[in-house]
């Protein structure tokens, strides 16, 4: 039996993959920094050993998988090299691993985690499915027919994969520390499209995806009439969103999802399209779309007193805009309060005006200091530069979260990809005293 050691096991993809291999009865352990991340909770629950980084973790009989975030100068990788043990990067290993299944890659600048989660839930309610979701969730089934996984475009990591199917949600300029512009992002997706073996399910409302060329059929979904799968008659209700789906202009069925906002409908359309392609009935789709609980840190909400607190990973202007839109549709009679922590100085500088425009759609805005990256120099940019562009905004520190209590009827959106959760936790602890 193989023994796996994960270097950087607390990364979202690494954590999910470790869970999958553990579920398939492999011996799994991993190492990481001595800091708590939400991705480690499922590892601990499964009893997967978590170790501090140490060269003593490296043994002769291991298969070593390393996060793409670490280089050859890492202490454990140096020890592996000295022992002559092969080390494989996470994307490379995953690229080989998926070949034993009918694989479905889900990629896109936005929405890939939510779409992967929804597809895993719906398809997994009908067939044996293993899945890897970018929120750190992974499940392995030894008799899986399908493997559904999130495929990240950052640093073109998804080019390690040759999936049977690929869902493409959208193309947008993000990761400015790597991509030069949106055309560079498009070029990466175009290259990915050429590696798909059976079919591509793409959002036809996205202007860039309309230009994708592939060696396999491209099935389009969206609201506009040129799409193969179209959503019409969208109605937001108390318990979610209901819409009709037309397949090549013929009514296929009426579906209800727990989510709100056009982006949630598009995610569901992508899932309906791939499941239709694989023979899942409209009745099964309708039943299982309604029972999806969501993924971690995507519009994850709780009621605290008279307020509603929502934790969301939104860290790009497009994502912020749709999160605010969803809050307004679900809670039309409440004040929408944005608490935002920018993620990386590079992204903040590149999209400063776009962040201001998106956040201005909230009724009140609180800004937390920029969460930097180890790969960048912050330079002279501060959170004050963003605050200057948003008239009704305040800078918020961890010690000042009590100011949020004045929004008694508010929907408080805690948004960001850094450690924005500590602001929410501090506030929860304060109001629960």
LUMMARLUM-76115 format. One record per residue (C-alpha): residue in one letter; x, y, z. Coordinates in steps of 0.25 Angstrom, whole numbers, padded with zeros to 4 digits, always signed. Each point is the difference from the previous one (the first is absolute). Example, Ala and Ser with C-alpha at 12.3 -4.5 7.8 and 13.67 -1.06 7.14 Angstrom:
a+0049-0018+0031s+0006+0014-0002
//
This chain:
x+0000+0000+0000x+0005+0014-0003x+0004+0009+0011x-0002+0015-0004x+0006+0012+0006x-0005+0014-0003x+0009+0012+0001x-0010+0012+0003x-0012-0009+0003x-0008+0012+0005x-0001+0006-0014x-0015-0002-0005x+0003-0009-0012x+0011-0008+0008x-0010-0002+0012x-0011-0005-0009x+0010-0009-0008x+0005-0006+0013x-0015-0003+0005x-0002-0007-0013x+0012-0009+0001x-0003-0003+0014x-0015-0004-0003x+0006-0009-0011x+0008-0007+0012x+0014+0005-0003x+0009+0004+0011x+0000+0015+0001x+0007+0011+0008x+0005+0014-0002x+0008+0012+0005x-0003+0015+0000x+0002+0013+0008x-0004+0000+0014x-0012+0009-0002x-0015-0004+0000x-0007+0000-0014x-0015-0004-0002x+0005-0011-0010x+0007-0008+0011x-0013-0003+0007x-0005-0011-0009x+0014-0006+0000x+0000+0000+0016x-0014-0006-0001x+0005-0012-0009x+0012-0002+0009x+0011+0004-0010x+0013+0003+0007x+0004+0015-0001x+0014+0003+0003x+0009+0012+0001x+0010+0002-0012x+0012-0008+0003x+0010-0008-0008x-0003-0012+0009x-0014-0001-0006x+0007-0006-0013x+0001-0015-0001x+0005-0009-0010x-0013-0007-0003x-0008+0012-0003x-0007+0006-0012x+0002+0015+0003x-0010+0010-0006x+0004+0015+0002x-0009+0013-0001x+0003+0008-0012x+0003+0011+0010x+0013-0006+0004x+0014+0000-0007x+0012-0009+0000x+0006+0007+0012x-0010-0005+0009x+0006-0008+0012x-0008-0012-0003x+0002+0000-0015x+0015+0002+0002x+0000-0013+0009x-0008-0007-0011x+0010+0004-0010x+0011-0005+0009x-0007-0014+0002x-0002-0001-0015x-0016+0000+0002x-0008+0005-0011x-0009+0012+0003x-0012+0004-0008x-0007+0013-0001x-0015+0000+0004x-0005+0003-0014x+0009-0010-0007x-0005-0011+0009x-0015+0004-0001x+0002+0000-0015x+0004-0015+0000x-0010-0004+0011x-0012+0005-0008x+0003-0010-0011x-0007-0012+0007x-0014+0007+0000x-0009+0008-0010x+0006+0013+0005x-0008+0013+0000x+0009+0013+0002x-0007+0012+0005x+0008+0013-0003x-0003+0015-0002x+0005+0013+0006x-0012+0000+0009x-0011-0010+0005x+0009-0013-0002x-0001-0004+0015x-0015+0002+0001x-0002-0007-0013x+0009-0012+0004x-0007-0001+0013x-0014+0000-0007x+0004-0010-0011x+0007-0009+0010x-0013+0000+0008x-0010-0002-0011x+0008-0010-0008x+0004-0007+0013x-0014-0002+0004x-0002-0009-0013x+0013-0007-0002x+0013-0003+0008x+0008+0013-0001x+0013+0004+0006x+0003+0015+0001x+0010+0011+0003x-0006+0013+0003x+0009+0013+0002x-0006+0003+0014x+0008-0012+0005x-0011-0010-0001x+0004-0014-0006x-0007-0013+0000x+0005-0013-0006x-0008-0012-0005x+0008-0012-0004x-0011-0004-0010x-0002+0014-0006x-0004+0001-0014x+0002+0015+0000x+0011+0010+0006x-0005+0014+0001x+0011+0010+0003x+0003+0015+0001x+0011+0004-0010x+0007+0013+0003x+0005+0009-0011x+0010+0007+0009x+0014-0002-0006x-0006-0009-0011x-0001-0011+0010x-0012-0006-0007x+0009-0003-0012x+0004-0013+0008x-0014-0006-0003x-0006-0007-0012x-0014-0001+0005x-0012-0007-0007x-0009+0012+0002x+0003+0014+0004x-0010+0010+0006x+0005+0014-0003x-0008+0011+0008x+0006+0013-0005x+0013+0007-0003x+0005+0012+0007x+0013+0007+0003x+0004-0004+0014x+0014-0004+0006x+0007+0012-0005x+0013-0005+0006x+0000-0011-0011x-0009+0004-0011x+0003+0012-0009x-0014+0003-0004x-0013-0006-0003x+0005-0005-0014x+0011-0008+0008x-0011-0006+0008x-0008-0004-0012x+0013-0006-0007x+0001-0009+0012x-0014-0004-0001x+0001-0002-0015x+0012-0010+0003x-0008-0007+0010x-0012-0002-0010x+0009-0007-0009x+0003-0011+0011x-0014-0004+0002x-0004-0014-0005x-0015+0000-0001x-0007+0013+0001x+0000+0014+0006x-0011+0006+0008x+0002+0016-0001x-0008+0012+0004x-0005+0006-0013x-0003+0013+0006x+0015+0002+0002x+0006+0008-0012x+0013-0007+0001x-0005-0014+0002x-0008+0002-0013x+0013+0000-0007x+0006-0013+0005x+0004-0010-0010x+0001-0015+0003x+0002-0013-0006x-0013-0005+0007x-0014+0005+0000x-0002+0013+0008x-0014+0001+0007x-0004+0014+0004x-0009+0004+0012x-0006+0013+0004x-0011+0010+0000x+0001+0005-0014x-0007-0007-0012x+0012-0005-0007x+0003-0010+0011x-0002-0015-0001x-0005+0000+0015x-0008+0013+0003x-0006+0005+0013x-0013+0008-0001x-0011+0005+0010x+0009+0001+0011x-0007+0003+0013x+0006+0003+0014x-0008-0006+0012x+0001-0001+0015x+0007-0014-0001x+0008+0002-0013x+0000+0003-0015x-0009-0007-0010x+0002+0000-0015x-0004-0007-0013x+0011-0007-0008x-0001-0001-0015x+0009-0010-0007x+0002+0004-0015x-0013+0009+0001x-0009-0012+0006x-0005+0001+0014x+0008-0010+0008x-0005+0002+0014x-0002+0010+0012x+0011+0000+0011x+0001+0006+0014x+0014+0003+0006x+0002+0005+0015x+0010+0011-0005x-0003+0014-0005x+0005+0009-0011x+0003-0002-0015x+0013-0007+0003x-0007-0011+0008x-0009-0003-0012x+0012+0000-0009x+0007-0010+0009x-0012-0009+0000x-0002+0001-0015x+0014-0005-0002x-0003-0012+0009x-0013-0003-0007x+0007+0000-0013x+0011-0010+0004x-0010-0009+0007x-0009+0000-0012x+0012-0004-0009x+0003-0011+0010x-0015-0005+0000x-0005+0005+0013x-0015+0002+0000x-0007+0013+0001x-0007-0005+0012x+0013-0004+0007x+0006+0013-0003x-0012+0008+0006x+0000-0008+0013x+0015+0001+0003x+0002+0014-0005x-0009+0004+0012x+0008-0007+0011x+0013+0006-0003x+0006+0006+0013x+0011+0009-0006x+0015-0001+0001x+0009+0006+0011x+0001+0016+0000x-0009+0002-0012x-0012+0008+0006x+0001-0008+0013x-0010+0007+0009x-0005+0000+0014x-0010+0008+0008x+0006+0007+0012x-0010+0008+0008x-0008+0009-0010x+0011-0001-0010x+0005-0009-0011x+0014-0003-0001x+0006-0005-0013x+0014-0006-0003x+0004+0001-0014x+0013-0003-0008x-0003+0012-0009x+0014+0007-0003x-0002+0005-0014x-0009+0012-0004x-0009-0010-0009x-0002-0009+0012x-0003+0011+0010x-0011+0006-0010x-0007-0014-0001x+0001-0002+0015x-0007+0013+0003x-0010-0003-0011x-0003-0013+0007x-0002+0007+0013x-0009+0010-0005x-0009-0011-0007x-0001-0008+0012x-0001+0010+0010x-0007+0012-0007x-0005+0007+0012x+0013+0000+0007x+0012+0009+0000x+0012-0006-0007x+0014+0003+0007x+0013-0004-0007x+0012-0003+0009x+0011-0003-0010x+0015-0004+0001x+0008+0002-0013x+0008-0012-0003x+0014+0003-0005x+0006+0014-0003x+0001-0004-0015x-0014-0003-0002x-0005+0012+0009x+0009+0010-0009x-0005-0006-0013x-0015+0000+0003x+0000+0012+0010x-0011+0008-0008x-0008-0013-0003x+0000-0004+0015x-0005+0014+0003x-0011-0001-0010x-0004-0014+0005x+0000+0003+0015x-0008+0013-0003x-0012-0008-0003x-0001-0004+0015x-0007+0010+0010x+0012+0000+0009x+0014-0004-0002x+0011-0003+0010x+0014-0003-0005x+0011-0008+0007x+0015+0001-0003x+0005-0007-0012x+0004-0015+0002x+0013-0001-0007x+0007-0011-0007x+0014-0006+0003x+0003+0002-0015x-0001+0015+0000x+0005+0013+0005x-0012+0009+0005x+0007+0013-0004x-0008+0013+0003x-0014-0006-0002x-0009+0001+0012x-0015-0003+0003x-0001+0015+0001x+0001+0001-0015x-0012-0009-0002x-0008+0008+0011x+0002+0013-0007x-0008-0006-0012x-0012-0004+0008x-0007+0012+0007x-0008-0009+0010x+0012-0008+0005x+0007-0002+0013x+0013-0007+0003x-0002-0011+0010x+0010-0007+0010x-0002-0013+0007x-0002+0008+0013x-0011+0009-0005x-0010-0010-0005x-0010+0004+0010x-0004+0012-0010x-0007-0011-0008x-0010-0002+0011x-0007+0013-0005x-0005-0007-0012x-0011-0007+0007x-0008-0004-0012x+0013-0003-0008x+0005-0011-0009x+0015+0001+0003x+0008-0006-0011x+0014-0003+0004x+0008-0002-0013x+0014-0003-0003x+0010-0011-0003x+0010+0003+0012x-0004-0001+0014x-0013+0008+0000x-0006-0011+0009x+0007+0005+0012x-0008+0013-0001x-0013-0007-0001x+0004-0009+0012x+0004+0012+0008x-0013+0006-0002x-0008-0013+0003x+0007-0001+0013x-0003+0014+0003x-0015-0001-0003x-0002-0013+0007x+0006+0005+0013
//
